[in-house]
């Protein structure tokens, strides 16, 4: 069963997974309880206190828009806050038709209690986990934000390239298999090929002339590339991959440029790569990096008909990507 949208059907299993995540997470952080972290305030009330504590005196209309609240609902909450001495309302000096609301001293105290208890709650949630697991968690949260928040601004400066750590090579195999199956329908033959390439690299690569990089964003891996020896003069670029959630951040270009820099410094005079014509995004990255298409051949691989392409690029000083 699928839910129809204007663009494509949404699989019922995906909807069920998101709903299950929402149910579990809201239970874990106590949203279903009567008040937040043992206080009398609901989640909405806590968010209003947060906004007023961090941004100071605010026009009620702006507060409503920022939190996307119904005007009547917000008015009732502010009236309750005012009755308890947590906020004060007054007419705007700029426009007498508009109201301005701000926290009183009692309101700031109420927010401080709420904020400290929330900090402690989240700290207790994270304590059982190692720093590496916490970093993965934060990265996963940022990925969710990037996918679901249409207004989220990507930050290319947040992309970090690093050497692979234990487990990263397994991630490379897994993500290649999943992404190419989902986007192009490739079968298990491709996963087997990637596994062989990675295994060969792990078993016999020369650290002076061969290297791999993992691109990380928000503490999570979002891309990879390998530089391997083709012969004494030629380096081979392999397994370039960029997660869909990170596309548009310049991850692919950063990985290719790093690969080119290393190959030039390692003494190679040329870099070669093999790809397929259906991989439009990758081909555009190679073209921008100065690669030229030198050969195309149709073939049947990974369960589909494809057109393989060989691209080459010289590594002379005039072509140095670092210049």
PASEBA-1860 file (N, C-alpha, C; in nm, 3 decimals):
! residues 323
1> XXXXXXXX> 0.085/-0.119/0.000/0.000/0.000/0.000/0.088/0.125/0.000 ~ 0.050/0.226/-0.075/0.127/0.350/-0.082/0.033/0.468/-0.076 ~ 0.084/0.579/-0.023/0.008/0.705/-0.020/0.050/0.789/-0.139 ~ -0.046/0.830/-0.221/-0.014/0.906/-0.341/0.017/1.051/-0.307 ~ 0.123/1.105/-0.366/0.154/1.247/-0.357/0.159/1.302/-0.497 ~ 0.182/1.433/-0.507/0.184/1.496/-0.639/0.301/1.445/-0.723 ~ 0.409/1.404/-0.659/0.529/1.366/-0.733/0.545/1.215/-0.744 ~ 0.531/1.143/-0.633/0.554/1.000/-0.635/0.484/0.936/-0.516
9> XXXXXXXX> 0.452/0.807/-0.524/0.388/0.741/-0.410/0.486/0.724/-0.295 ~ 0.437/0.738/-0.174/0.519/0.715/-0.055/0.484/0.577/-0.001 ~ 0.585/0.493/0.012/0.560/0.356/0.058/0.511/0.355/0.202 ~ 0.414/0.267/0.227/0.354/0.258/0.360/0.458/0.222/0.465 ~ 0.559/0.142/0.428/0.660/0.102/0.527/0.743/0.222/0.571 ~ 0.763/0.319/0.481/0.838/0.439/0.518/0.755/0.526/0.613 ~ 0.627/0.538/0.585/0.539/0.614/0.675/0.535/0.548/0.811 ~ 0.524/0.415/0.814/0.518/0.343/0.941/0.648/0.360/1.020
17> XXXXXXXX> 0.762/0.362/0.950/0.890/0.377/1.018/0.903/0.515/1.083 ~ 0.859/0.620/1.011/0.865/0.755/1.068/0.772/0.766/1.187 ~ 0.653/0.709/1.176/0.559/0.715/1.288/0.613/0.639/1.409 ~ 0.676/0.525/1.386/0.733/0.447/1.496/0.846/0.524/1.564 ~ 0.928/0.592/1.484/1.035/0.674/1.540/0.976/0.786/1.626 ~ 0.874/0.852/1.576/0.811/0.962/1.651/0.755/0.912/1.784 ~ 0.688/0.796/1.782/0.631/0.742/1.906/0.739/0.711/2.007 ~ 0.846/0.648/1.960/0.953/0.607/2.052/1.027/0.729/2.107
25> XXXXXXXX> 1.058/0.825/2.021/1.139/0.938/2.065/1.060/1.029/2.159 ~ 0.932/1.051/2.129/0.853/1.135/2.219/0.838/1.070/2.356 ~ 0.836/0.936/2.360/0.831/0.868/2.489/0.964/0.883/2.563 ~ 1.075/0.868/2.489/1.207/0.876/2.552/1.231/1.011/2.617 ~ 1.191/1.120/2.551/1.219/1.253/2.605/1.104/1.307/2.692 ~ 1.003/1.223/2.716/0.900/1.260/2.811/0.796/1.357/2.762 ~ 0.781/1.371/2.631/0.684/1.467/2.578/0.540/1.428/2.614 ~ 0.517/1.298/2.633/0.380/1.252/2.659/0.337/1.275/2.803
33> XXXXXXXX> 0.430/1.313/2.889/0.395/1.339/3.028/0.317/1.471/3.038 ~ 0.253/1.492/3.155/0.171/1.611/3.172/0.248/1.740/3.160 ~ 0.370/1.744/3.213/0.452/1.864/3.207/0.594/1.829/3.170 ~ 0.667/1.926/3.113/0.805/1.902/3.072/0.895/1.887/3.194 ~ 0.976/1.782/3.194/1.080/1.755/3.295/1.035/1.792/3.436 ~ 0.916/1.746/3.474/0.868/1.765/3.609/0.816/1.904/3.641 ~ 0.799/1.988/3.540/0.742/2.121/3.563/0.594/2.119/3.525 ~ 0.528/2.231/3.544/0.387/2.241/3.509/0.365/2.281/3.364
41> XXXXXXXX> 0.474/2.304/3.290/0.463/2.358/3.155/0.457/2.248/3.048 ~ 0.366/2.268/2.953/0.358/2.178/2.838/0.474/2.206/2.744 ~ 0.488/2.121/2.642/0.594/2.139/2.544/0.580/2.275/2.473 ~ 0.458/2.311/2.435/0.436/2.438/2.367/0.469/2.556/2.459 ~ 0.427/2.546/2.584/0.456/2.653/2.679/0.607/2.667/2.701 ~ 0.675/2.553/2.710/0.820/2.557/2.726/0.888/2.622/2.609 ~ 0.838/2.596/2.488/0.899/2.656/2.369/0.876/2.808/2.367 ~ 0.760/2.853/2.413/0.733/2.997/2.419/0.828/3.064/2.519
49> XXXXXXXX> 0.848/3.002/2.634/0.942/3.056/2.732/1.083/3.062/2.674 ~ 1.120/2.958/2.599/1.252/2.954/2.537/1.270/3.071/2.440 ~ 1.172/3.094/2.354/1.181/3.202/2.256/1.194/3.338/2.326 ~ 1.115/3.360/2.427/1.118/3.489/2.496/1.247/3.507/2.576 ~ 1.300/3.397/2.629/1.425/3.406/2.706/1.543/3.436/2.616 ~ 1.541/3.385/2.494/1.656/3.402/2.404/1.647/3.526/2.316 ~ 1.527/3.573/2.289/1.513/3.685/2.195/1.456/3.812/2.259 ~ 1.424/3.804/2.387/1.378/3.924/2.457/1.237/3.965/2.415
57> XXXXXXXX> 1.207/4.092/2.438/1.074/4.144/2.406/1.042/4.121/2.259 ~ 0.925/4.061/2.235/0.888/4.020/2.099/0.743/4.057/2.073 ~ 0.715/4.103/1.953/0.576/4.127/1.916/0.502/3.994/1.911 ~ 0.382/3.992/1.963/0.304/3.869/1.970/0.283/3.810/1.831 ~ 0.260/3.896/1.734/0.238/3.846/1.597/0.363/3.775/1.545 ~ 0.482/3.829/1.575/0.607/3.766/1.531/0.629/3.633/1.602 ~ 0.594/3.628/1.730/0.606/3.504/1.807/0.516/3.396/1.749 ~ 0.394/3.437/1.714/0.300/3.340/1.655/0.352/3.285/1.524
65> XXXXXXXX> 0.408/3.373/1.440/0.461/3.328/1.311/0.583/3.239/1.329 ~ 0.670/3.275/1.422/0.793/3.198/1.444/0.762/3.055/1.488 ~ 0.658/3.041/1.571/0.625/2.909/1.625/0.510/2.842/1.549 ~ 0.454/2.913/1.450/0.344/2.861/1.369/0.229/2.814/1.458 ~ 0.189/2.901/1.552/0.080/2.869/1.644/-0.048/2.940/1.604 ~ -0.160/2.880/1.638/-0.289/2.944/1.619/-0.296/3.067/1.709 ~ -0.346/3.176/1.655/-0.349/3.302/1.729/-0.427/3.290/1.860 ~ -0.543/3.222/1.857/-0.623/3.205/1.977/-0.553/3.120/2.081
73> XXXXXXXX> -0.486/3.013/2.036/-0.414/2.924/2.127/-0.301/2.999/2.196 ~ -0.223/3.077/2.118/-0.114/3.154/2.177/-0.168/3.258/2.275 ~ -0.277/3.322/2.240/-0.335/3.424/2.327/-0.375/3.365/2.462 ~ -0.432/3.245/2.461/-0.474/3.180/2.586/-0.352/3.145/2.674 ~ -0.243/3.098/2.608/-0.122/3.064/2.684/-0.061/3.190/2.745 ~ -0.055/3.297/2.667/0.003/3.422/2.719/-0.083/3.479/2.831 ~ -0.214/3.463/2.821/-0.302/3.511/2.927/-0.276/3.433/3.056 ~ -0.256/3.302/3.043/-0.225/3.220/3.160/-0.091/3.260/3.220
81> XXXXXXXX> 0.010/3.283/3.132/0.141/3.327/3.180/0.131/3.461/3.253 ~ 0.050/3.550/3.197/0.036/3.683/3.256/-0.031/3.674/3.392 ~ -0.130/3.588/3.403/-0.200/3.569/3.530/-0.105/3.516/3.638 ~ -0.007/3.433/3.595/0.090/3.376/3.690/0.213/3.465/3.709 ~ 0.213/3.578/3.643/0.323/3.671/3.660/0.449/3.634/3.585 ~ 0.437/3.552/3.482/0.555/3.507/3.407/0.588/3.599/3.290 ~ 0.489/3.668/3.237/0.513/3.760/3.125/0.438/3.890/3.149 ~ 0.483/3.991/3.077/0.414/4.121/3.078/0.388/4.160/2.934
89> XXXXXXXX> 0.269/4.212/2.909/0.234/4.256/2.773/0.208/4.405/2.772 ~ 0.245/4.468/2.660/0.224/4.612/2.644/0.205/4.643/2.496 ~ 0.160/4.763/2.468/0.142/4.805/2.329/0.278/4.838/2.267 ~ 0.292/4.807/2.141/0.415/4.840/2.069/0.426/4.991/2.052 ~ 0.546/5.042/2.078/0.568/5.186/2.059/0.566/5.222/1.911 ~ 0.602/5.129/1.826/0.605/5.155/1.682/0.466/5.148/1.620 ~ 0.382/5.062/1.675/0.247/5.043/1.621/0.155/5.005/1.736 ~ 0.073/5.096/1.777/-0.014/5.075/1.891/-0.114/4.963/1.874
97> XXXXXXXX> -0.132/4.917/1.752/-0.225/4.807/1.728/-0.164/4.672/1.761 ~ -0.032/4.672/1.784/0.038/4.545/1.806/0.083/4.534/1.951 ~ 0.085/4.411/2.001/0.128/4.385/2.137/0.271/4.333/2.141 ~ 0.344/4.371/2.247/0.478/4.319/2.272/0.473/4.241/2.402 ~ 0.538/4.124/2.404/0.540/4.041/2.524/0.684/4.015/2.564 ~ 0.710/4.011/2.694/0.844/3.978/2.744/0.833/3.909/2.878 ~ 0.939/3.836/2.914/0.941/3.766/3.041/0.960/3.862/3.157 ~ 0.894/3.833/3.268/0.920/3.904/3.393/1.035/3.831/3.464
105> XXXXXXXX> 1.074/3.883/3.579/1.178/3.816/3.657/1.134/3.675/3.695 ~ 1.005/3.662/3.731/0.952/3.529/3.763/0.953/3.438/3.640 ~ 0.927/3.495/3.522/0.931/3.418/3.398/1.071/3.369/3.366 ~ 1.171/3.456/3.389/1.309/3.414/3.364/1.352/3.304/3.461 ~ 1.303/3.312/3.583/1.333/3.207/3.681/1.270/3.075/3.638 ~ 1.145/3.082/3.593/1.076/2.961/3.546/1.149/2.899/3.428 ~ 1.196/2.984/3.337/1.270/2.932/3.222/1.402/2.869/3.267 ~ 1.472/2.930/3.360/1.600/2.876/3.407/1.582/2.736/3.464
113> XXXXXXXX> 1.478/2.717/3.544/1.450/2.584/3.599/1.424/2.485/3.487 ~ 1.340/2.525/3.391/1.306/2.438/3.279/1.430/2.404/3.197 ~ 1.514/2.504/3.172/1.634/2.485/3.090/1.733/2.391/3.160 ~ 1.756/2.411/3.288/1.851/2.328/3.362/1.805/2.183/3.369 ~ 1.676/2.163/3.391/1.625/2.026/3.398/1.632/1.957/3.261 ~ 1.608/2.035/3.155/1.617/1.978/3.020/1.762/1.940/2.988 ~ 1.856/2.027/3.025/1.998/1.996/3.005/2.034/1.867/3.077 ~ 1.988/1.852/3.200/2.019/1.733/3.278/1.955/1.609/3.215
121> XXXXXXXX> 1.831/1.624/3.167/1.762/1.511/3.105/1.836/1.461/2.982 ~ 1.877/1.554/2.894/1.948/1.514/2.773/2.086/1.460/2.808 ~ 2.151/1.520/2.909/2.280/1.468/2.953/2.268/1.325/3.000 ~ 2.165/1.295/3.079/2.144/1.157/3.127/2.116/1.062/3.011 ~ 2.052/1.113/2.907/2.023/1.031/2.790/2.152/0.993/2.715 ~ 2.251/1.085/2.719/2.375/1.064/2.643/2.485/0.995/2.724 ~ 2.480/1.003/2.854/2.587/0.949/2.939/2.623/0.803/2.907 ~ 2.526/0.713/2.885/2.563/0.572/2.862/2.641/0.548/2.732
129> XXXXXXXX> 2.649/0.648/2.646/2.707/0.627/2.513/2.845/0.690/2.501 ~ 2.930/0.628/2.421/3.066/0.677/2.400/3.065/0.807/2.320 ~ 3.174/0.885/2.324/3.181/1.006/2.242/3.157/0.980/2.094 ~ 3.207/0.867/2.043/3.188/0.836/1.902/3.040/0.814/1.871 ~ 2.971/0.742/1.958/2.827/0.717/1.937/2.749/0.848/1.947 ~ 2.789/0.936/2.040/2.721/1.065/2.052/2.738/1.147/1.925 ~ 2.860/1.142/1.869/2.885/1.215/1.744/2.799/1.160/1.631 ~ 2.786/1.027/1.625/2.701/0.966/1.523/2.555/1.009/1.541
137> XXXXXXXX> 2.511/1.015/1.666/2.374/1.056/1.695/2.348/1.198/1.647 ~ 2.438/1.290/1.680/2.422/1.429/1.638/2.422/1.439/1.486 ~ 2.510/1.363/1.422/2.514/1.363/1.275/2.384/1.312/1.215 ~ 2.327/1.206/1.275/2.200/1.152/1.225/2.089/1.254/1.241 ~ 2.091/1.327/1.352/1.988/1.430/1.374/2.000/1.541/1.270 ~ 2.123/1.579/1.239/2.143/1.684/1.138/2.098/1.635/1.001 ~ 2.119/1.507/0.974/2.073/1.452/0.846/1.921/1.460/0.836 ~ 1.852/1.427/0.945/1.706/1.438/0.946/1.663/1.582/0.920
145> XXXXXXXX> 1.730/1.676/0.984/1.697/1.818/0.963/1.715/1.857/0.816 ~ 1.828/1.815/0.757/1.858/1.854/0.619/1.755/1.797/0.522 ~ 1.709/1.675/0.549/1.614/1.610/0.458/1.474/1.669/0.472 ~ 1.431/1.693/0.595/1.292/1.732/0.619/1.269/1.882/0.625 ~ 1.374/1.960/0.656/1.356/2.104/0.670/1.394/2.174/0.540 ~ 1.294/2.215/0.466/1.320/2.280/0.336/1.390/2.414/0.352 ~ 1.384/2.472/0.474/1.447/2.602/0.495/1.587/2.592/0.552 ~ 1.631/2.469/0.581/1.764/2.451/0.640/1.872/2.490/0.539
153> XXXXXXXX> 1.966/2.571/0.583/2.073/2.617/0.495/2.193/2.522/0.506 ~ 2.235/2.459/0.397/2.354/2.375/0.403/2.478/2.458/0.430 ~ 2.576/2.398/0.495/2.698/2.468/0.530/2.819/2.392/0.477 ~ 2.866/2.424/0.356/2.979/2.352/0.298/3.103/2.355/0.387 ~ 3.117/2.460/0.469/3.235/2.469/0.556/3.235/2.359/0.660 ~ 3.121/2.294/0.681/3.113/2.187/0.780/3.160/2.053/0.730 ~ 3.197/2.043/0.601/3.245/1.917/0.545/3.391/1.896/0.584 ~ 3.421/1.779/0.639/3.557/1.743/0.681/3.601/1.618/0.606
161> XXXXXXXX> 3.721/1.620/0.551/3.780/1.501/0.488/3.880/1.440/0.585 ~ 3.871/1.310/0.603/3.961/1.242/0.696/3.995/1.103/0.644 ~ 4.096/1.041/0.707/4.131/0.904/0.674/4.024/0.809/0.729 ~ 4.004/0.695/0.664/3.905/0.599/0.714/3.943/0.546/0.852 ~ 3.842/0.526/0.934/3.860/0.462/1.064/3.803/0.321/1.057 ~ 3.832/0.236/1.158/3.775/0.101/1.158/3.623/0.105/1.139 ~ 3.575/0.027/1.045/3.432/0.022/1.014/3.393/0.107/0.894 ~ 3.477/0.206/0.859/3.441/0.294/0.747/3.441/0.221/0.614
169> XXXXXXXX> 3.533/0.127/0.597/3.537/0.054/0.468/3.412/-0.032/0.451 ~ 3.363/-0.087/0.562/3.236/-0.160/0.555/3.121/-0.068/0.517 ~ 3.126/0.055/0.571/3.023/0.155/0.535/3.029/0.185/0.385 ~ 3.150/0.195/0.329/3.165/0.223/0.186/3.096/0.114/0.104 ~ 3.118/-0.011/0.141/3.056/-0.122/0.067/2.904/-0.117/0.080 ~ 2.858/-0.099/0.202/2.714/-0.100/0.227/2.642/0.013/0.155 ~ 2.697/0.136/0.164/2.631/0.251/0.105/2.635/0.246/-0.048 ~ 2.746/0.199/-0.106/2.750/0.182/-0.251/2.641/0.085/-0.296
177> XXXXXXXX> 2.630/-0.028/-0.227/2.531/-0.128/-0.267/2.389/-0.073/-0.257 ~ 2.359/-0.006/-0.145/2.222/0.044/-0.123/2.188/0.157/-0.220 ~ 2.276/0.256/-0.232/2.244/0.372/-0.315/2.228/0.337/-0.462 ~ 2.319/0.255/-0.514/2.310/0.223/-0.656/2.194/0.128/-0.686 ~ 2.155/0.047/-0.588/2.035/-0.035/-0.606/1.911/0.053/-0.607 ~ 1.904/0.150/-0.515/1.787/0.237/-0.507/1.776/0.331/-0.626 ~ 1.889/0.389/-0.669/1.883/0.492/-0.772/1.889/0.436/-0.914 ~ 1.956/0.321/-0.932/1.975/0.271/-1.069/1.936/0.125/-1.087
185> XXXXXXXX> 1.893/0.059/-0.981/1.850/-0.079/-0.993/1.962/-0.180/-1.009 ~ 2.083/-0.145/-0.968/2.195/-0.238/-0.981/2.180/-0.352/-0.880 ~ 2.222/-0.471/-0.922/2.204/-0.589/-0.837/2.328/-0.619/-0.753 ~ 2.332/-0.737/-0.693/2.440/-0.774/-0.603/2.577/-0.783/-0.668 ~ 2.582/-0.790/-0.801/2.713/-0.793/-0.866/2.794/-0.669/-0.833 ~ 2.726/-0.556/-0.822/2.799/-0.433/-0.792/2.852/-0.435/-0.650 ~ 2.773/-0.484/-0.556/2.821/-0.494/-0.418/2.942/-0.584/-0.410 ~ 2.940/-0.694/-0.485/3.055/-0.785/-0.486/3.179/-0.716/-0.543
193> XXXXXXXX> 3.161/-0.635/-0.647/3.273/-0.563/-0.707/3.331/-0.463/-0.607 ~ 3.245/-0.386/-0.541/3.293/-0.289/-0.443/3.366/-0.359/-0.329 ~ 3.310/-0.470/-0.283/3.374/-0.545/-0.174/3.512/-0.593/-0.215 ~ 3.528/-0.636/-0.339/3.659/-0.683/-0.386/3.758/-0.568/-0.394 ~ 3.712/-0.453/-0.447/3.800/-0.336/-0.458/3.850/-0.294/-0.319 ~ 3.758/-0.287/-0.224/3.794/-0.245/-0.089/3.885/-0.348/-0.023 ~ 3.854/-0.477/-0.039/3.937/-0.582/0.020/4.079/-0.579/-0.037 ~ 4.090/-0.562/-0.168/4.222/-0.554/-0.231/4.301/-0.435/-0.176
201> XXXXXXXX> 4.232/-0.323/-0.160/4.299/-0.203/-0.108/4.348/-0.226/0.034 ~ 4.264/-0.287/0.117/4.300/-0.311/0.257/4.416/-0.410/0.268 ~ 4.419/-0.508/0.180/4.520/-0.613/0.190/4.656/-0.575/0.134 ~ 4.659/-0.480/0.039/4.787/-0.460/-0.030/4.820/-0.317/-0.068 ~ 4.748/-0.217/-0.018/4.776/-0.082/-0.066/4.908/-0.029/-0.011 ~ 4.971/0.057/-0.090/5.095/0.125/-0.053/5.059/0.262/0.004 ~ 5.078/0.284/0.134/5.036/0.411/0.195/5.104/0.533/0.134 ~ 5.222/0.514/0.072/5.291/0.626/0.011/5.229/0.668/-0.122
209> XXXXXXXX> 5.162/0.574/-0.188/5.111/0.602/-0.322/4.963/0.573/-0.338 ~ 4.899/0.526/-0.233/4.755/0.496/-0.239/4.689/0.543/-0.109 ~ 4.571/0.599/-0.123/4.506/0.653/-0.006/4.355/0.656/-0.026 ~ 4.281/0.663/0.086/4.135/0.674/0.082/4.092/0.786/0.175 ~ 3.977/0.846/0.146/3.923/0.954/0.228/3.775/0.929/0.255 ~ 3.735/0.967/0.374/3.593/0.970/0.411/3.555/1.117/0.429 ~ 3.446/1.159/0.366/3.392/1.293/0.389/3.291/1.283/0.502 ~ 3.302/1.374/0.597/3.215/1.373/0.714/3.143/1.507/0.725
217> XXXXXXXX> 3.016/1.501/0.760/2.938/1.623/0.778/2.845/1.602/0.896 ~ 2.854/1.693/0.992/2.771/1.677/1.111/2.805/1.554/1.190 ~ 2.931/1.509/1.182/2.975/1.392/1.258/2.943/1.259/1.194 ~ 2.886/1.259/1.074/2.849/1.135/1.007/2.916/1.126/0.871 ~ 2.953/1.005/0.825/3.011/0.992/0.692/2.909/1.020/0.583 ~ 2.950/1.100/0.484/2.858/1.136/0.375/2.922/1.115/0.238 ~ 3.043/1.063/0.232/3.107/1.043/0.103/3.241/0.973/0.118 ~ 3.296/0.929/0.004/3.425/0.861/0.007/3.488/0.864/-0.132
225> XXXXXXXX> 3.619/0.838/-0.135/3.690/0.819/-0.261/3.820/0.746/-0.230 ~ 3.871/0.670/-0.329/3.996/0.596/-0.315/4.090/0.636/-0.428 ~ 4.216/0.654/-0.395/4.320/0.676/-0.495/4.408/0.552/-0.497 ~ 4.414/0.484/-0.612/4.488/0.358/-0.623/4.589/0.365/-0.738 ~ 4.688/0.281/-0.731/4.791/0.276/-0.835/4.740/0.197/-0.954 ~ 4.746/0.258/-1.073/4.719/0.185/-1.197/4.851/0.134/-1.254 ~ 4.953/0.221/-1.260/5.090/0.184/-1.292/5.180/0.291/-1.232 ~ 5.309/0.285/-1.256/5.401/0.379/-1.191/5.368/0.525/-1.221
233> XXXXXXXX> 5.311/0.553/-1.339/5.285/0.691/-1.378/5.139/0.731/-1.362 ~ 5.050/0.633/-1.343/4.907/0.661/-1.346/4.837/0.620/-1.217 ~ 4.764/0.713/-1.161/4.679/0.685/-1.045/4.537/0.659/-1.093 ~ 4.463/0.578/-1.019/4.324/0.547/-1.055/4.231/0.595/-0.944 ~ 4.133/0.677/-0.979/4.030/0.723/-0.886/3.917/0.621/-0.884 ~ 3.878/0.576/-0.764/3.776/0.473/-0.755/3.677/0.503/-0.642 ~ 3.557/0.451/-0.661/3.452/0.448/-0.559/3.414/0.585/-0.504 ~ 3.410/0.685/-0.591/3.358/0.815/-0.546/3.209/0.799/-0.515
241> XXXXXXXX> 3.170/0.844/-0.397/3.031/0.835/-0.355/2.996/0.955/-0.269 ~ 2.876/1.010/-0.290/2.825/1.119/-0.208/2.682/1.084/-0.167 ~ 2.657/1.089/-0.037/2.522/1.061/0.012/2.423/1.164/-0.043 ~ 2.301/1.122/-0.077/2.201/1.218/-0.126/2.178/1.334/-0.031 ~ 2.185/1.310/0.100/2.161/1.416/0.197/2.269/1.523/0.195 ~ 2.386/1.491/0.136/2.499/1.585/0.135/2.521/1.647/-0.002 ~ 2.441/1.613/-0.100/2.460/1.669/-0.233/2.426/1.818/-0.232 ~ 2.511/1.895/-0.297/2.497/2.039/-0.294/2.592/2.106/-0.197
249> XXXXXXXX> 2.666/2.024/-0.120/2.763/2.079/-0.025/2.905/2.083/-0.082 ~ 2.922/2.035/-0.206/3.056/2.033/-0.264/3.140/1.916/-0.219 ~ 3.076/1.812/-0.164/3.148/1.697/-0.113/3.224/1.625/-0.224 ~ 3.156/1.600/-0.336/3.220/1.527/-0.445/3.342/1.599/-0.500 ~ 3.330/1.729/-0.522/3.443/1.807/-0.574/3.558/1.810/-0.474 ~ 3.526/1.821/-0.345/3.631/1.822/-0.242/3.706/1.690/-0.240 ~ 3.635/1.579/-0.253/3.699/1.448/-0.254/3.788/1.430/-0.377 ~ 3.737/1.468/-0.493/3.815/1.454/-0.617/3.939/1.543/-0.613
257> XXXXXXXX> 3.924/1.667/-0.566/4.039/1.758/-0.558/4.146/1.703/-0.464 ~ 4.103/1.647/-0.352/4.200/1.590/-0.257/4.271/1.471/-0.319 ~ 4.198/1.391/-0.393/4.256/1.276/-0.462/4.359/1.321/-0.565 ~ 4.327/1.425/-0.639/4.420/1.479/-0.740/4.546/1.536/-0.675 ~ 4.528/1.608/-0.565/4.643/1.666/-0.496/4.739/1.557/-0.447 ~ 4.681/1.456/-0.385/4.764/1.347/-0.333/4.837/1.277/-0.446 ~ 4.767/1.248/-0.556/4.829/1.177/-0.668/4.946/1.257/-0.726 ~ 4.928/1.388/-0.737/5.037/1.471/-0.790/5.156/1.470/-0.695
265> XXXXXXXX> 5.131/1.482/-0.566/5.239/1.482/-0.467/5.307/1.346/-0.460 ~ 5.234/1.238/-0.489/5.290/1.103/-0.484/5.373/1.070/-0.607 ~ 5.377/1.161/-0.706/5.462/1.142/-0.822/5.395/1.089/-0.947 ~ 5.264/1.072/-0.942/5.194/1.029/-1.063/5.186/1.146/-1.162 ~ 5.182/1.115/-1.289/5.171/1.218/-1.392/5.033/1.220/-1.457 ~ 4.947/1.123/-1.422/4.815/1.115/-1.485/4.719/1.042/-1.390 ~ 4.593/1.078/-1.399/4.490/1.007/-1.324/4.384/0.958/-1.420 ~ 4.336/0.836/-1.398/4.235/0.775/-1.483/4.121/0.727/-1.395
273> XXXXXXXX> 4.001/0.724/-1.450/3.887/0.668/-1.378/3.791/0.605/-1.477 ~ 3.712/0.511/-1.426/3.609/0.446/-1.507/3.476/0.468/-1.439 ~ 3.377/0.507/-1.516/3.243/0.530/-1.462/3.140/0.488/-1.565 ~ 3.015/0.519/-1.540/2.908/0.487/-1.634/2.828/0.612/-1.668 ~ 2.777/0.617/-1.789/2.714/0.739/-1.839/2.591/0.780/-1.758 ~ 2.527/0.686/-1.687/2.407/0.720/-1.611/2.439/0.802/-1.487 ~ 2.565/0.805/-1.446/2.603/0.876/-1.324/2.630/1.022/-1.357 ~ 2.524/1.096/-1.385/2.537/1.234/-1.432/2.611/1.324/-1.333
281> XXXXXXXX> 2.575/1.317/-1.206/2.637/1.405/-1.106/2.787/1.382/-1.099 ~ 2.828/1.255/-1.100/2.971/1.223/-1.093/3.043/1.274/-1.217 ~ 2.981/1.257/-1.333/3.046/1.302/-1.457/3.066/1.452/-1.456 ~ 2.971/1.526/-1.405/2.987/1.672/-1.397/3.101/1.710/-1.305 ~ 3.118/1.636/-1.195/3.230/1.662/-1.105/3.362/1.638/-1.176 ~ 3.370/1.528/-1.250/3.494/1.497/-1.322/3.525/1.603/-1.427 ~ 3.423/1.647/-1.497/3.444/1.750/-1.599/3.495/1.880/-1.537 ~ 3.435/1.921/-1.425/3.480/2.044/-1.358/3.623/2.031/-1.308
289> XXXXXXXX> 3.664/1.909/-1.276/3.799/1.888/-1.225/3.902/1.875/-1.337 ~ 3.856/1.883/-1.462/3.951/1.881/-1.573/3.969/1.746/-1.640 ~ 3.892/1.646/-1.603/3.901/1.517/-1.670/3.840/1.525/-1.810 ~ 3.892/1.443/-1.901/3.839/1.436/-2.037/3.798/1.293/-2.069 ~ 3.684/1.279/-2.136/3.635/1.148/-2.177/3.720/1.097/-2.293 ~ 3.775/0.976/-2.278/3.863/0.923/-2.383/3.808/0.795/-2.445 ~ 3.709/0.732/-2.381/3.658/0.606/-2.436/3.521/0.576/-2.379 ~ 3.431/0.522/-2.462/3.299/0.478/-2.418/3.269/0.342/-2.478
297> XXXXXXXX> 3.212/0.252/-2.396/3.178/0.118/-2.445/3.052/0.067/-2.378 ~ 2.954/0.020/-2.456/2.835/-0.038/-2.396/2.869/-0.172/-2.330 ~ 2.800/-0.203/-2.222/2.821/-0.332/-2.155/2.698/-0.365/-2.072 ~ 2.684/-0.491/-2.037/2.575/-0.535/-1.950/2.636/-0.580/-1.818 ~ 2.612/-0.502/-1.714/2.669/-0.533/-1.583/2.570/-0.495/-1.475 ~ 2.581/-0.560/-1.362/2.499/-0.528/-1.244/2.350/-0.543/-1.274 ~ 2.319/-0.625/-1.374/2.180/-0.654/-1.406/2.114/-0.557/-1.502 ~ 2.190/-0.461/-1.557/2.131/-0.361/-1.648/2.226/-0.333/-1.763
305> XXXXXXXX> 2.174/-0.272/-1.869/2.256/-0.228/-1.982/2.314/-0.090/-1.951 ~ 2.445/-0.075/-1.970/2.513/0.049/-1.935/2.611/0.090/-2.044 ~ 2.659/0.212/-2.033/2.766/0.260/-2.120/2.882/0.300/-2.028 ~ 2.989/0.222/-2.033/3.106/0.252/-1.951/3.190/0.362/-2.014 ~ 3.250/0.445/-1.931/3.331/0.556/-1.980/3.465/0.561/-1.907 ~ 3.570/0.587/-1.982/3.703/0.608/-1.925/3.738/0.756/-1.938 ~ 3.778/0.816/-1.826/3.815/0.957/-1.822/3.960/0.970/-1.775 ~ 4.033/1.065/-1.834/4.173/1.086/-1.797/4.200/1.234/-1.771
313> XXXXXXXX> 4.305/1.256/-1.690/4.348/1.393/-1.661/4.496/1.393/-1.629 ~ 4.569/1.484/-1.690/4.710/1.499/-1.659/4.730/1.564/-1.525 ~ 4.846/1.542/-1.464/4.876/1.597/-1.333/4.997/1.689/-1.336 ~ 5.018/1.757/-1.450/5.128/1.854/-1.460/5.100/1.973/-1.372 ~ 5.201/2.057/-1.345/5.187/2.172/-1.255/5.079/2.268/-1.305 ~ 5.068/2.283/-1.436/4.968/2.375/-1.487/4.828/2.326/-1.463 ~ 4.815/2.197/-1.430/4.683/2.139/-1.404/4.664/2.104/-1.257 ~ 4.757/2.144/-1.173/4.751/2.113/-1.032/4.625/2.174/-0.970
321> XXX> 4.535/2.090/-0.913/4.410/2.143/-0.857/4.432/2.233/-0.737 ~ 4.551/2.228/-0.677/4.577/2.311/-0.560/4.618/2.452/-0.601 ~ 4.648/2.472/-0.728/4.694/2.604/-0.775/4.577/2.697/-0.796
END
